[in-house]
Amino acid sequence: MNILLFTILIWVGSFSAGFLGSLTGLGGGVVIVPLLTLVFGVDIRYAIGASLISVIATSSGAASAYVKEGYSNIRIGMFLEMATTIGAVVGAYLAGITPANIIAIIFGLVLLYSAAQTFRTRKGQHITNAPNKLAEKLRLNGNYPEKGKLQSYTMQNIPGGFGVCFTAGTLSGLLGIGGGAVKVLAMDQVMKIPFKVSATTSNFMIGVTAAASAGIYLSRGYIDPGLAMPVMLGVLLGSIFGAKVLAVASSHWLKLLFSIIILIMAFEMIKSGISRTI
């Protein structure tokens, strides 16, 4: 296979990854790493490096729109970035000393979690305005537009959410994914922040988290421009196209399709890791 054909196939695969990732809100990173590793035979660390670059690009593109619309809480995002950035550096360091087959097994388990996330039934909003001294001191409370009005909220359980975000950052640095699902879990379920604010603030954060670990991958030579460029462009365009399709597509069938693909990749990653063929 010549370089031109390989690049085109990488772009097509990345476009599909970005498209599928945007339809469920989990991002293209959960698809692109196993795709590059299992289908194209790319070393998993180079695949993670390319995925991190694509995460930075897609996050930067959407984050500005969410901030402008008033959903993202920048103060909460920057506060939690302290945890996710430290975790990302730790994860990137662990990636350098952890055997590739172990990384593959961990990635497979995270994929299983991601598949389950797509069918998780939300039990409604957990919005609360109960006083929280630490949140007030750090000015982490806020409001967001809802049905033409501003809905206020108060951040809760800050230490617990900070710890979960550290875990999300570690997974991002180790596996090359944005860790958005875990960050949303921290803000939505642990800190009781409205889901729309959690999801958009998470999107604002993942680019910074990925950038923190990408620097370490770059210093170790795991970011190949010839691989990262078509991956970034493919995932970015696929995400944009997926966002448009999402508005008119059936969410049930989209979730079913995504979960089937993710489950196949998860089992293949775990099998490859156990058999040490990766």
C-alpha positions, 0 to 999 in steps of 0.5 A, spaced: 500 500 500 502 506 497 503 512 502 497 516 498 492 510 499 494 509 506 493 517 508 486 517 504 484 510 508 486 513 514 482 520 513 476 516 511 476 512 517 477 518 521 471 521 518 467 515 520 470 515 527 468 523 528 461 522 525 459 516 530 463 520 536 459 526 535 452 522 534 453 520 541 457 525 544 463 521 546 467 524 541 471 520 536 477 518 540 474 512 543 473 510 535 479 512 532 485 509 537 482 502 536 481 503 528 488 505 527 490 499 532 486 494 529 485 495 522 491 499 520 496 496 524 498 502 527 502 502 534 498 504 539 502 509 542 502 513 535 495 512 535 494 515 541 498 521 539 494 522 533 487 521 537 490 527 542 491 532 536 484 530 533 481 531 540 484 538 541 482 540 534 474 538 535 474 541 542 476 547 540 471 548 534 465 546 538 467 550 545 467 557 542 460 556 540 457 553 547 461 559 551 457 564 546 451 561 547 452 561 555 452 554 557 459 553 558 461 555 565 468 557 564 470 558 571 468 551 573 472 548 567 478 552 569 478 550 576 477 542 574 482 543 569 487 543 575 485 536 576 484 533 569 491 536 567 495 533 572 491 527 571 493 527 564 500 528 565 500 522 570 497 518 564 501 520 559 507 518 563 504 511 565 503 510 557 510 510 557 512 505 562 506 501 561 506 495 556 502 496 550 497 489 551 495 492 558 494 499 555 489 495 550 486 491 555 484 498 559 482 501 553 477 495 551 474 496 558 473 503 557 470 502 551 465 497 554 463 503 559 462 508 553 457 503 550 453 502 556 453 510 557 450 511 550 444 507 553 444 510 560 437 513 562 437 519 566 433 520 571 432 528 570 436 534 572 439 534 579 439 542 579 440 544 586 441 551 589 442 549 596 448 553 599 455 551 598 460 555 602 466 552 598 463 554 591 461 561 593 468 562 596 471 560 589 465 563 585 463 556 582 455 557 581 452 560 575 446 560 571 444 557 563 439 559 558 433 554 559 426 555 555 427 563 555 429 564 562 436 563 566 436 557 570 441 558 576 445 552 580 449 551 585 455 546 585 456 541 590 461 536 593 467 539 590 472 534 593 469 528 590 468 531 583 475 534 583 477 527 584 473 524 579 476 529 574 483 527 576 481 520 573 478 522 567 485 526 566 489 520 567 484 516 562 485 521 557 493 521 557 493 514 558 488 512 552 488 518 548 481 520 549 478 526 551 475 523 557 468 527 556 464 521 559 467 521 565 467 528 566 460 529 565 459 524 570 463 528 575 459 534 574 452 531 573 452 526 578 457 528 583 457 535 583 449 536 581 451 541 575 445 541 570 447 536 564 447 541 559 452 545 563 456 539 564 456 536 557 458 543 554 463 545 560 466 538 559 467 539 551 471 546 553 475 542 558 477 536 553 482 540 549 486 543 554 486 536 557 489 533 551 494 538 550 497 537 557 498 530 555 500 531 547 506 535 549 509 529 553 507 524 547 510 529 542 517 529 546 517 522 546 516 522 538 509 518 538 506 524 534 507 523 527 505 529 523 503 524 517 498 520 521 496 526 525 494 530 520 489 526 516 486 523 523 485 530 525 482 533 519 477 526 518 475 527 525 474 534 525 469 534 518 466 527 521 464 531 527 461 537 524 457 532 519 455 528 525 452 534 528 448 536 522 445 529 522 444 528 529 438 533 528 434 529 524 436 522 525 433 517 530 437 517 536 435 510 538 438 507 532 444 511 532 445 509 539 444 501 537 449 502 531 454 506 535 454 501 541 455 495 536 461 498 533 464 499 540 462 493 543 466 489 537 472 494 538 472 493 545 472 485 545 477 485 539 482 490 544 481 486 550 483 479 546 489 482 542 491 485 549 490 478 552 494 474 547 499 480 546 498 480 539 498 488 539 
